[in-house]
Amino acid sequence: MRVPLPGRRAVTTTAGVLAVVVAVAAVVVHLVVVRPAQQIEQARTDGLAAARTLTEQVLSYQPASRDADLARARGLVTGDFGRQFGTVLDSVVGPALDRGVGTRTTVTRAGVVDAQPDRVTTLLYLTQDASRGSDDKRTTVGRAEVIVEFVDGRWLVSDLRNF
């Protein structure tokens, strides 16, 4: 006849409870720490690429494609900045295009300053070529802080400040 050892059931129960606690803790750590870190890293990559592309598109206009360029620029900005930028397009860019002045912007260097899953702040180095026809070309270089936000499934410019 076998006599059960006292406490054996308690050890088995404790081990089972401990395994469940460890599994729950692993899930919580994944949801609270690992997943947000992965989302931020993905936002850094996607947001930086978007900031480069969007900035070039938002700041490039040609007289021959005036209406399409202005419409494209309006569709790539959001929030308060989008409203303010629309005013700049109407009061500055549109009249310049009417006088035959075009601008092509190229991002030459870029880096991330801050990133959240749906908002990325970048620092961009820009080269802008402004021309009137083919003979009067002026090149300027500068820097801009560009913030992009993930809105309705796509990245949009929510702020752009030259300095």
N, C-alpha and C positions, 0 to 999 in steps of 0.2 A: 504494500500500500504506500502510495506517494503522498507526502504531506506538503501542501503548498507553502512556499516560503512567505512569511509576512512581508508586505510591501512590494512584492513583485508586480502586482496589478497597479500600484501607485506609480512605480517607475515607468511602466508601459504607458499609462495615461499621461504622465508628465512629458514623456518623450513625444507623444502624439500632439499634445497641446503646444509644445515647444516648436515642433515642425510647422504647425499651422501659423504660429506667431511669426516665425522666420519667413515663411512664404508671404504672409500679409505685409510684413515690413519690406520685403524685396519689391513687391508691387507698389507700395507707397513711395519708396525711394525712386523707383522708375518714373512714376507719375509726377512726383514733385521736383526731382532733381534732373534725372537723365533726359526725360522727354523735353522739358523746356530748354535745356542746354542744346539738344539736337535742333529744336525749332529755331533757336537764336542763331546757331551756326548756319543753318539753311538760309535764314533771312539775311545773314551777312553776305553770303555768296550771291543769292538771288537779288537782294536789294542793291548791292554794289553794281552788278551787271545792269540792272534796270536804271540806276541813277546815271550811269555812263550813257546808255542808249537814249534815255528820255531827255537828258540835258542836251545832247546833240540835236535831237529832233525838235525840242521846244525852242532852242535858240538859233535855228537855221531857217532862213527864208530866202526865196528868190522871187523877183518880180514876175517871171513867166508863170510861176505856180502860186501866185499870191493867195488866192482864196483857199486853195487846198492846204497850203502851208499854215495859214492862220487857223483854219478849222482843225488841222491836226494838232497844233500847239494847244488850242483850247481844250481838246479832248484828253490831253495828257497831264492836266493839272487838276488839283482838287482843293476843297476847303476855302478858307479865307484867301489864301494865296491865289487860288484859281480865279476868284473874283477880282482881286487886285491886278493880276496878270492880264486878265481880259481888258481892263482899262488901259494898261500899257500897250497892249496890242493895237487897240483902237486909236490911241492918241500919239504913239511914237512909231511903232513898227509899220502899221498900215500906211501912214503918210510917207515914210522912208521908202517903202516898196513902190508907192505911186511915183516917186521921183527917180526910180530905177536903181535904188541901192539894195543890194542883196547881202546876206551874211551867211557864212558857213562856219559852224562851230565844231571843233574836234576836241575830245577829252584826251589829253596826253598822259596823265597820271591820275590815279584815284586810290582812295583808301577809306576804310570805315572808321568813323569816330566813335559811334555808339550804335548798338543794335538791340532791338526787341523783336519778338516774333512778327509784328505787323508794322514796324517803323524802324527805318535805318537812316542814320545821319552820316553823310559822307563828306569828304573834302576832295574836290576835283580841281585839277589844273587844266586850264582851257587855252586853246589857241583859236582866235576868231579872225577870219578873213572877211573883211567888208569890201565890196567892190561896186562900182557903178560901170556896168559894161565890162569889157575885157581889159581896159587899159588903166584904170585907177583902182589899184588894190592896196589895201592897208591891213597889216597884220598886227594884232595885239595879243598879249598873253595875260592871263590872270588866274585868280583862284576863286572858287565858289564853294560855299557850304550848301549842299543840296540834301534835303530831307525827302525821302520817299516813303509812302504809306501803302500798305496792301489793302485796297478797297474793292469790294465786290469781285474778288478773284483776280485782281491785277494790280501791279505797282503803278502809282501815280506820284507826280511831284507835288508835295504839300508845302514846300518852302524852298526858295533859292535866293541866296544872298551873296553877291559879289563882294570881295574885299581885296 
